[in-house]
């Protein structure tokens, strides 16, 4: 074989290998992110680029290509990202491997709503926020990331950081309540837990902060509704948690359904570009919520599907969830000059950068490992975290005559439709929670006390409209039978434990309620139980604050347990029998009636403020209701009691901006049981250039005290704590008189004053 023949054969082999090199281009990682993505994008066709902006669900077929199966779209490159992959390990793997059938072999972002745990399920986020324990909250997000990543998910649509002052809105269960300071702390903790400051880790998943923005302020508490507010309210109260999540490094942002200043968020350039990117410096990618681009037509800002896609891209949306408007219309829009190549390329680059940061180009399946999944899922350690989280989330609302804790040998009548229902320990946002591993409340109590007898006692709801919407009906004869069974076991018991409240179908997305009381059939059961003369303990399950003032008269003790997750029964048993002293504090105000809503602690005064119990004429009050809430923000009882001494300040007059005001207060456990107290510090700025709230949470500290033990709790205040947004939206502080409040909730507080001059 001569030299020319050899060279020809070598050239032929090289030419045969070129397609393979092209296909594997996406797996090169020995360049910087910029150069790697530059090279990749040069090779991409417009169709391949638009595919990267398309996020599909395997559950449904929507948009212009509803006739094509999800697997087909993944295989032909028209869908570069997927969420809700379900099935066994081999099924999920086969879907992820479809990327290898595309020309450039670009890996998928694989997303899932991992909201409060994966297989190991923790309390709903509203319950978790009541722990006021950001270290524990971060740990729960870390456990969820470890479990979820091993099953093939590299992206979660969490944390939800929407501030809400309206418990009628069903999605309050998914957030952290009404306060921007606490909400910001929790947002940062969850992002750290998911991402671990290193997305290339095999057990890291990308966070997606949502819903940007103001979604929790939907008018009338009705989901998907308009949110309308001043810029001052927006900047001061609603935007901080989103900003905190961005500052913590969240890799993606999900757009909200509502409009802002008359423009739907999905088409809002001010929101997604001016604020998010130019002011806040966000460098990740923006994804819509479910089908939101198509919904711009119903909003009334787009005449058709194509225009809706153009508006979203121009506003700053990088990825289209489900509606498939980008992949269907943007090539045509580009040809017509309605959008630019630069706009498409910018969005594509952001998506590819996310995949690069996750390490998917190095190993598209780095997160997926069925063997690791078996080792890291539902471990004893994970279950212990779930149990601790549940215990710390419970809020003791009432405990007359120290009914709780119970004697472990008591004869207990356990009643209620949720007590022996494992699935009800979860929520509508725990799609892959392992029901078989859940400890029901009945199971948890019976492990500790064989003298527990159970009866269902009541149906869940007797509201005709609710049952009709849920394709059910209320059976009067059955209800009478259930109540009689409960009364029978109650009469033979020492104490009654009733597990009542909302079912998981009554809170969550699209589950707004105008009546947030416990259903009447359940209340009638409570009334009947109270007549027995036996102590009645209510374990209240819900995803929101409920109006329970009328219910409390029928209970001796009431414990809010939210939706407690995998270790529900064990956590409830530990608290009821006194192994764990409840320490949860409310993060949403409980109204007396729906007529008070919206109700929140950091409200402003009016020119005619009403003082409870004082003169009522021509002041800001109701004719038929008190102004005060049933339970205030920060409220929560304990099996012990705590006292607060006077506040001690290092100075009452501060004159240097760089100075630090030291604040000290002695807290004493005045009871006979060890317990944990969340010491809360609030600030008020009574005279400023604009009206200011009556108080704002600025610091908190958790302290554990043995019986009769005292500890000094120290805080430091700087001028950063005095800052607010003024009428020009400048974030600064103004000199003057300030008031410090410290206590165990937002109302029961000690007070001190100081002056800070410039």
C-alpha positions in Angstrom: 0.0 0.0 0.0 1.6 3.3 -1.1 1.8 6.5 0.8 -1.0 8.2 -1.2 -3.4 5.3 -0.5 -2.6 5.4 3.2 -3.3 9.2 3.3 -6.5 8.7 1.4 -7.7 6.1 3.9 -6.8 8.3 6.9 -8.7 11.2 5.3 -11.7 9.0 4.7 -11.8 7.8 8.3 -11.5 11.4 9.5 -14.4 12.5 7.3 -16.5 9.6 8.7 -15.6 10.7 12.2 -16.6 14.4 11.7 -20.3 13.8 12.3 -19.5 12.0 15.6 -17.2 14.9 16.6 -20.0 17.3 15.9 -22.5 15.3 17.8 -20.2 15.1 20.8 -19.3 18.8 20.7 -21.7 19.4 23.6 -19.7 17.1 25.8 -16.4 19.1 25.6 -15.7 20.7 28.9 -12.1 21.7 28.6 -13.0 25.3 27.6 -14.5 28.1 29.6 -18.3 28.4 29.6 -18.3 31.3 27.2 -16.1 29.7 24.6 -17.8 26.4 24.9 -21.3 27.8 24.4 -20.0 30.1 21.6 -18.8 27.1 19.7 -21.9 25.1 20.4 -24.2 27.9 19.3 -22.4 28.4 16.0 -23.4 24.8 15.1 -27.0 25.2 16.2 -29.8 25.8 13.7 -32.7 28.1 14.5 -34.9 25.1 15.1 -32.4 23.6 17.6 -32.1 26.9 19.4 -35.8 27.2 19.8 -36.0 23.7 21.1 -33.7 24.7 23.9 -36.4 27.3 24.9 -39.1 24.8 25.1 -40.1 23.0 28.3 -42.6 20.2 28.0 -44.5 18.1 30.5 -44.8 14.4 29.9 -48.2 14.4 31.5 -50.0 16.4 28.9 -50.0 17.4 25.2 -50.6 21.1 24.8 -49.8 23.9 22.4 -49.5 23.7 18.6 -47.9 20.3 18.7 -50.4 18.5 20.9 -50.6 15.7 18.4 -47.0 14.8 19.1 -46.0 12.7 22.1 -43.5 14.2 24.6 -40.9 11.6 23.8 -41.0 12.5 20.1 -40.4 16.1 20.9 -37.4 15.2 23.1 -36.0 12.9 20.4 -36.3 15.4 17.5 -34.9 18.3 19.5 -38.0 20.4 19.5 -38.2 20.1 23.3 -34.8 20.7 25.0 -36.2 20.4 28.5 -38.7 18.3 30.4 -40.5 18.2 33.7 -42.7 15.7 35.5 -40.8 12.7 34.3 -42.4 9.8 36.1 -42.0 6.0 36.2 -39.4 3.6 37.3 -35.7 4.2 37.0 -35.4 2.6 33.5 -38.3 4.6 32.2 -36.8 7.9 33.4 -33.4 6.9 32.0 -34.8 6.0 28.6 -36.4 9.5 28.4 -33.2 11.3 29.4 -31.2 9.2 26.8 -33.4 10.7 24.0 -31.0 13.6 24.0 -28.5 11.3 22.4 -30.7 10.9 19.4 -30.6 14.6 18.6 -27.9 16.0 16.3 -25.9 17.9 18.9 -26.6 15.6 21.9 -27.5 18.5 24.2 -28.7 17.2 27.6 -32.1 18.0 29.2 -33.0 20.0 32.2 -35.2 17.6 34.1 -37.5 19.5 36.5 -40.0 18.6 39.1 -42.1 20.3 41.8 -40.0 19.2 44.7 -41.7 21.6 47.1 -41.4 20.1 50.6 -39.4 17.0 50.2 -39.1 14.3 47.6 -39.7 10.7 48.9 -39.1 11.9 52.4 -41.8 14.6 52.9 -41.5 17.4 55.3 -44.2 19.8 56.6 -45.6 22.1 54.0 -43.5 25.3 53.6 -45.9 27.4 55.7 -45.6 24.9 58.5 -41.8 24.8 58.0 -41.6 28.5 58.3 -43.2 28.3 61.8 -40.1 26.6 63.0 -38.2 29.9 62.5 -35.2 27.6 62.1 -33.3 28.4 58.9 -30.6 25.8 59.5 -33.3 23.1 59.7 -35.1 24.5 56.7 -31.8 24.4 54.7 -31.3 20.8 55.8 -34.7 19.8 54.5 -34.0 21.3 51.1 -30.6 19.5 51.1 -32.3 16.1 51.8 -34.8 16.8 49.0 -32.0 17.6 46.6 -30.0 14.5 47.5 -33.1 12.2 47.1 -34.5 13.9 44.0 -31.2 14.2 42.1 -30.5 10.5 42.4 -33.8 9.8 40.5 -32.9 12.0 37.6 -34.1 15.5 38.5 -31.7 18.4 38.3 -34.1 21.3 38.7 -36.8 22.1 41.2 -39.6 24.7 41.0 -38.9 25.9 44.5 -38.6 27.9 46.7 -41.9 29.8 46.5 -41.3 33.0 48.3 -44.5 34.9 47.6 -45.5 37.1 50.5 -49.2 36.8 51.3 -51.5 38.5 53.7 -54.7 36.7 52.6 -55.2 33.2 53.8 -58.1 32.7 51.4 -55.5 32.1 48.7 -54.8 28.4 48.6 -51.2 28.7 47.8 -50.2 30.2 51.2 -49.3 26.7 52.2 -46.5 26.8 49.7 -44.9 29.9 51.0 -43.4 31.3 54.2 -46.1 33.7 55.4 -46.6 37.4 55.6 -43.2 38.8 56.6 -40.5 40.0 54.2 -37.6 39.7 56.6 -38.3 36.1 57.7 -39.4 35.2 54.2 -36.0 36.4 52.9 -34.1 34.4 55.4 -36.0 31.3 54.5 -35.6 31.9 50.7 -31.8 32.1 51.1 -31.8 28.9 53.2 -33.7 26.9 50.7 -31.6 28.0 47.7 -28.5 27.0 49.7 -30.0 23.7 50.5 -30.9 22.8 46.9 -27.8 24.2 45.2 -25.1 23.8 48.0 -23.2 26.7 46.4 -21.9 24.2 43.7 -24.3 23.1 41.0 -21.8 20.6 39.6 -22.1 18.4 42.8 -23.8 15.1 41.9 -26.5 15.8 44.5 -27.2 19.5 43.7 -30.3 20.6 41.9 -31.0 24.0 40.5 -33.5 26.2 42.4 -36.2 28.2 40.7 -37.5 31.1 42.8 -41.2 31.8 42.2 -43.6 33.3 41.4 -42.0 36.5 40.1 -43.7 38.7 41.2 -46.5 39.6 43.7 -48.5 36.4 43.1 -49.3 36.2 46.8 -51.2 39.5 46.6 -53.9 38.2 44.3 -57.1 40.2 44.8 -59.8 38.6 46.9 -57.4 35.7 47.5 -58.5 34.2 44.2 -55.8 32.3 42.4 -54.4 33.7 39.1 -56.2 37.0 39.9 -54.8 40.6 39.4 -52.3 41.9 42.0 -52.4 45.7 42.2 -50.3 47.7 44.6 -48.1 50.8 44.8 -44.4 50.6 44.0 -43.6 51.4 47.7 -45.6 48.4 48.9 -44.0 46.3 46.2 -40.4 47.3 47.1 -40.9 47.3 50.9 -43.0 44.2 51.5 -43.2 41.9 48.5 -40.0 42.0 46.5 -37.4 41.4 49.3 -37.7 37.6 49.4 -37.3 37.3 45.6 -34.2 39.5 45.8 -32.8 37.4 48.7 -33.2 34.2 46.6 -31.4 35.9 43.7 -28.6 37.1 46.0 -28.2 33.5 47.3 -27.5 32.3 43.7 -30.8 30.9 42.5 -30.2 29.6 39.0 -33.6 30.3 37.6 -36.8 32.3 38.1 -40.4 31.4 37.3 -42.7 34.2 36.2 -46.1 34.7 38.0 -49.5 34.5 36.4 -50.7 37.9 37.6 -50.3 41.3 36.0 -48.2 44.1 37.4 -48.9 47.8 36.7 -51.3 46.7 34.0 -48.9 44.3 32.2 -49.0 40.5 32.8 -45.7 39.4 34.4 -45.0 37.1 31.4 -44.9 40.1 29.1 -43.5 42.6 31.6 -40.2 44.1 30.4 -39.9 46.3 33.5 -40.2 43.3 35.8 -38.1 40.8 33.9 -35.4 43.0 32.4 -35.3 46.4 34.1 -35.7 45.2 37.6 -34.6 41.5 37.6 -31.5 41.8 35.4 -30.5 45.5 35.3 -31.2 46.4 38.9 -30.6 43.1 40.6 -28.0 41.6 38.3 -29.7 38.3 37.8 -27.7 36.1 35.4 -29.7 32.9 35.3 -32.7 32.1 33.1 -36.4 32.9 33.3 -39.1 30.3 32.7 -42.8 30.9 32.4 -45.4 29.3 34.6 -47.7 26.6 33.1 -49.0 27.8 29.7 -48.6 31.4 30.6 -47.6 32.6 27.2 -50.8 31.4 25.6 -52.7 33.0 28.4 -51.5 36.5 27.4 -54.3 36.3 24.8 -56.9 36.1 27.6 -55.2 38.8 29.6 -55.8 41.1 26.6 -52.3 42.1 25.6 -51.8 39.8 22.7 -54.1 39.4 19.7 -52.9 35.8 18.9 -50.5 33.1 20.0 -47.7 34.4 17.8 -47.8 37.9 19.2 -47.9 36.4 22.7 -44.7 34.5 22.1 -43.0 37.7 20.7 -44.1 39.8 23.7 -42.7 37.2 26.2 -39.4 36.9 24.5 -39.0 40.7 24.3 -39.9 41.1 28.0 -37.1 38.7 29.0 -38.6 35.2 29.1 -36.0 32.6 28.2 -38.1 29.4 28.4 -41.6 28.6 27.6 -43.4 26.1 29.9 -45.9 23.9 28.0 -47.5 26.4 25.7 -44.8 25.8 23.0 -45.3 29.3 21.5 -41.6 29.9 21.1 -40.9 26.7 19.2 -44.0 27.2 17.1 -43.8 30.8 16.1 -40.5 32.5 16.7 -38.8 31.4 13.5 -41.6 33.0 11.6 -41.4 36.1 13.8 -37.6 36.2 13.1 -38.2 36.1 9.4 -40.7 38.9 9.6 -38.4 41.1 11.7 -40.7 41.0 14.7 -37.9 39.8 16.9 -34.1 39.6 16.5 -31.6 36.9 16.3 -29.8 38.5 19.3 -33.0 38.1 21.4 -33.2 34.4 20.6 -29.4 33.8 21.1 -29.5 35.6 24.5 -32.2 33.3 25.7 -30.6 30.2 24.3 -27.3 31.1 25.9 -28.9 31.5 29.3 -30.4 28.0 29.1 -27.2 26.5 27.9 -25.2 28.2 30.7 -27.6 26.6 33.2 -26.9 23.2 31.8 -23.2 24.0 31.8 -23.2 25.1 35.5 -25.0 21.9 36.4 -22.2 19.9 34.8 -24.6 18.2 32.3 -22.3 18.7 29.4 -19.7 16.7 31.2 -22.1 14.0 32.3 -25.8 14.4 31.2 -26.8 11.8 33.8 -24.6 13.0 36.7 -27.6 13.2 39.0 -29.2 10.0 37.9 -28.1 6.9 39.8 -30.7 4.3 40.8 -28.3 2.6 43.1 -27.5 5.8 44.9 -31.2 6.6 45.1 -31.8 3.4 47.1 -29.0 4.3 49.5 -30.0 7.9 50.1 -33.8 7.8 50.0 -35.9 7.5 53.2 -32.9 6.8 55.3 -33.2 6.8 59.1 -31.3 10.1 59.0 -33.7 11.7 56.6 -36.7 10.4 58.6 -35.2 12.0 61.7 -34.9 15.3 59.9 -38.6 14.9 58.9 -39.7 14.1 62.5 -37.8 17.1 63.9 -39.1 19.4 61.2 -42.7 18.3 62.0 -42.3 18.6 65.8 -40.8 22.1 65.4 -43.5 23.2 63.0 -46.4 22.5 65.3 -47.9 25.6 66.9 -49.7 25.3 70.2 -52.6 27.7 70.0 -54.5 26.8 73.2 -53.8 24.7 76.3 -56.3 25.3 79.0 -55.6 23.8 82.5 -52.4 22.3 81.0 -54.3 19.4 79.3 -51.2 18.8 77.3 -49.0 16.9 77.5 -51.0 13.8 77.9 -50.4 10.9 80.3 -48.9 8.2 78.1 -51.1 5.6 79.8 -54.4 7.5 79.2 -57.3 5.9 77.4 -57.4 7.9 74.2 -60.3 8.2 71.9 -58.8 9.2 68.5 -61.3 10.6 66.1 -61.4 12.4 62.7 -61.1 11.5 59.0 -57.4 12.4 58.8 -56.2 10.4 61.8 -55.8 7.1 60.0 -55.1 8.4 56.5 -51.5 8.4 55.4 -52.0 10.3 52.2 -53.6 13.2 54.2 -50.2 13.8 55.9 -49.0 15.1 52.5 -50.2 17.9 50.3 -51.1 18.5 46.7 -47.4 19.5 46.2 -45.8 16.2 47.1 -46.3 14.2 43.9 -43.7 11.5 44.6 -44.0 11.3 48.4 -43.8 7.7 49.5 -47.2 7.0 51.1 -46.2 3.5 52.2 -43.5 5.0 54.5 -45.7 7.6 56.1 -46.5 7.1 59.8 -50.2 8.0 60.3 -51.3 9.7 63.5 -53.1 6.5 64.6 -49.9 4.5 64.0 -47.8 6.9 65.8 -50.0 7.0 68.9 -50.6 3.3 69.1 -46.9 2.6 69.0 -46.7 4.5 72.3 -50.0 3.7 73.8 -52.0 0.5 73.0 -55.1 2.2 74.7 -55.8 4.3 71.7 -59.2 3.5 70.0 -60.0 5.1 66.7 -63.3 6.1 65.0 -63.6 8.3 61.9 -66.3 10.4 63.5 -67.3 12.6 60.6 -67.1 13.1 56.9 -64.7 15.7 55.7 -67.1 18.4 54.3 -70.8 19.0 54.1 -70.6 22.0 51.8 -72.8 21.1 48.8 -70.8 23.3 46.3 -67.5 21.9 47.5 -68.6 18.3 47.3 -70.2 18.9 43.9 -66.9 20.3 42.5 -65.1 17.3 43.9 -67.7 14.9 42.5 -68.9 13.8 45.9 -71.8 14.2 48.2 -72.6 14.5 51.8 -74.5 11.5 53.3 -76.6 12.5 56.3 -77.3 9.0 57.5 -73.6 8.1 57.3 -72.7 11.2 59.2 -75.1 10.3 62.1 -73.6 6.8 62.2 -70.0 8.2 62.3 -70.7 10.7 65.1 -72.4 8.0 67.2 -69.3 5.7 66.8 -67.1 8.6 67.9 -69.3 9.3 70.9 -69.2 5.6 71.9 -65.4 5.4 72.1 -65.2 8.9 73.7 -67.4 7.9 76.6 -65.0 5.1 77.4 -61.9 7.2 77.2 -60.0 9.6 79.5 -59.3 12.1 76.8 -60.4 12.8 73.2 -57.9 13.7 70.4 -59.7 15.0 67.3 -57.8 15.3 64.1 -59.8 17.8 62.0 -59.5 20.7 59.6 -58.8 20.9 55.9 -58.2 17.9 53.6 -55.3 18.2 51.3 -57.8 18.9 48.5 -58.8 22.1 50.2 -55.5 24.0 50.0 -52.9 24.5 47.3 -53.0 25.8 43.7 -56.5 26.6 42.4 -57.9 26.0 45.9 -58.9 29.4 47.1 -61.7 29.6 49.7 -64.1 32.4 50.7 -65.0 30.5 53.9 -61.8 29.4 55.7 -63.5 27.8 58.7 -63.4 24.2 59.6 -66.4 22.5 57.8 -69.6 22.5 59.8 -70.0 18.7 59.9 -66.6 18.5 61.7 -67.6 21.3 64.1 -70.8 19.5 64.9 -68.7 16.5 65.9 -66.6 18.6 68.2 -69.7 20.0 69.9 -70.9 16.5 70.5 -67.5 15.4 71.9 -67.4 18.4 74.2 -70.7 17.4 75.8 -69.2 14.2 77.0 -67.2 16.2 79.6 -64.0 14.6 78.5 -61.0 16.8 77.7 -60.9 17.5 74.0 -57.6 18.1 72.1 -57.9 19.4 68.6 -55.1 18.5 66.2 -55.8 21.0 63.4 -54.6 20.0 59.9 -54.6 22.8 57.3 -52.5 24.5 54.7 -53.5 28.0 55.8 -54.7 30.0 58.9 -58.3 29.1 59.6 -61.1 31.1 61.3 -61.6 29.0 64.4 -62.8 31.4 67.1 -66.1 29.6 67.3 -64.3 26.2 67.4 -62.0 27.0 70.3 -64.9 26.9 72.8 -65.3 23.2 72.1 -61.6 22.4 72.7 -59.4 22.3 75.8 -56.2 22.3 73.7 -55.6 23.1 70.1 -52.4 22.3 68.2 -51.9 23.4 64.6 -50.0 20.6 62.8 -50.4 21.8 59.2 -49.7 18.9 56.8 -46.8 17.2 58.7 -45.3 14.8 56.2 -43.6 11.4 56.4 -43.1 11.3 60.2 -46.5 12.8 61.1 -47.5 10.1 63.6 -44.2 9.9 65.4 -43.9 13.7 65.7 -47.5 14.0 67.0 -46.9 11.3 69.6 -43.7 13.0 70.8 -45.5 16.3 71.2 -48.7 15.0 72.7 -46.9 12.8 75.3 -44.4 15.6 76.2 -41.2 14.1 74.7 -41.0 17.3 72.7 -42.2 20.7 73.9 -43.9 22.6 71.0 -42.0 25.7 70.0 -43.6 26.7 66.7 -44.5 30.4 66.1 -47.1 31.6 63.5 -45.8 33.2 60.4 -49.3 34.3 59.2 -51.8 36.1 61.3 -55.0 34.1 62.2 -58.1 36.3 61.6 -61.2 36.2 63.7 -63.3 36.3 60.6 -62.8 36.6 56.8 -64.1 40.2 57.0 -60.8 41.2 58.6 -58.8 40.0 55.6 -56.2 41.1 54.6 -54.8 41.1 58.1 -51.2 41.3 59.0 -49.0 42.6 61.8 -46.9 45.2 60.0 -49.8 47.4 59.0 -49.8 51.2 59.1 -51.7 53.5 61.3 -54.5 55.6 59.9 -55.1 59.2 60.9 -57.8 57.9 63.2 -56.3 54.7 64.7 -58.4 52.6 66.9 -57.1 51.3 70.2 -58.8 48.1 71.3 -61.2 48.7 74.1 -61.2 52.5 73.7 -63.7 55.0 72.2 -65.1 53.6 69.0 -66.9 56.5 67.3 -65.4 57.7 64.0 -62.2 55.7 64.3 -60.8 52.9 62.0 -62.8 49.9 63.3 -65.6 47.6 62.6 -69.2 47.7 63.9 -69.4 43.9 64.2 -65.8 42.7 64.8 -62.7 43.5 66.8 -59.7 44.9 64.9 -57.3 42.5 66.6 -56.5 39.1 65.2 -57.4 35.8 66.8 -53.7 34.9 67.0 -51.0 37.4 66.0 -47.9 36.9 63.9 -45.2 35.2 65.9 -47.7 33.6 68.4 -47.2 30.2 69.8 -47.6 28.6 73.3 -45.3 26.1 75.1 -45.7 23.6 77.8 -43.8 26.0 79.9 -43.9 29.8 80.2 -41.3 32.5 79.6 -40.9 36.0 81.1 -39.0 38.9 79.6 -37.2 41.5 81.6 -36.9 45.2 80.5 -34.8 45.9 77.4 -31.3 47.2 78.1 -29.7 49.4 75.4 -26.0 50.2 75.2 -27.0 53.8 74.5 -30.2 55.8 74.0 -28.6 58.4 71.7 -26.6 57.2 68.6 -24.7 59.9 66.7 -22.4 58.0 64.4 -23.7 56.2 61.3 -21.1 53.4 61.6 -22.0 52.7 65.3 -23.7 49.6 66.6 -26.5 49.7 69.1 -26.3 46.7 71.4 -29.6 45.4 72.7 -29.9 43.0 75.6 -32.9 41.3 77.2 -33.0 38.6 79.9 -35.5 35.8 79.1 -36.4 33.3 81.9 -38.2 29.9 81.7 -40.7 30.4 84.6 -42.2 26.9 84.3 -41.2 23.4 85.2 -40.5 22.1 81.6 -37.5 22.8 79.4 -38.4 24.6 76.3 -37.3 26.7 73.3 -38.4 30.2 72.8 -38.1 32.4 69.7 -37.2 35.8 70.9 -38.4 38.4 68.3 -37.2 41.9 67.9 -39.3 44.5 66.1 -38.5 48.1 65.2 -40.8 51.1 64.7 -40.0 54.4 63.0 -42.8 56.6 64.2 -41.9 59.8 62.3 -40.5 59.6 58.8 -40.8 61.2 55.4 -43.5 58.6 54.5 -45.8 56.7 56.7 -44.2 53.6 58.2 -45.6 50.3 59.7 -46.5 50.1 63.4 -43.6 47.7 63.7 -41.4 45.5 61.5 -39.5 42.2 62.4 -35.8 42.9 62.2 -34.1 40.1 64.2 -35.0 36.9 66.0 -33.0 34.4 68.1 -34.0 31.0 69.3 -33.0 30.1 72.9 -33.4 26.9 74.8 -33.9 27.2 78.5 -34.1 24.6 81.3 -36.8 25.1 84.0 -36.2 28.3 85.9 -33.1 29.1 83.8 -32.4 32.6 82.5 -30.3 33.7 79.6 -29.4 37.1 78.2 -30.3 37.4 74.6 -28.2 39.9 72.6 -28.9 41.7 69.4 -27.1 44.3 67.4 -28.8 47.2 65.5 -27.1 49.2 62.8 -28.4 51.8 60.5 -28.9 49.1 57.9 -31.8 47.9 60.1 -33.4 51.4 59.9 -33.4 51.6 56.1 -36.6 51.7 54.1 -37.7 52.7 50.6 -38.7 56.4 50.5 -41.0 58.1 48.1 -38.3 58.2 45.5 -37.7 54.4 45.9 -34.3 55.2 47.5 -33.3 52.7 50.1 -31.9 54.6 53.0 -32.5 55.6 56.7 -33.6 58.8 58.2 -32.5 60.1 61.6 -35.0 60.4 64.4 -36.7 58.5 67.3 -37.1 54.7 67.0 -38.9 52.1 69.1 -37.6 48.6 69.8 -40.1 45.9 70.8 -39.0 42.4 72.0 -41.1 39.5 72.9 -42.5 36.1 72.2 -44.9 37.3 69.5 -45.6 40.6 67.7 -48.1 41.8 70.3 -46.8 40.6 73.7 -43.6 42.8 73.8 -41.3 44.9 76.0 -40.5 48.3 74.7 -37.5 50.7 74.6 -36.7 53.9 72.7 -33.6 55.4 71.2 -32.6 58.3 69.0 -30.2 58.0 66.1 -28.9 61.2 64.6 -26.8 61.8 61.5 
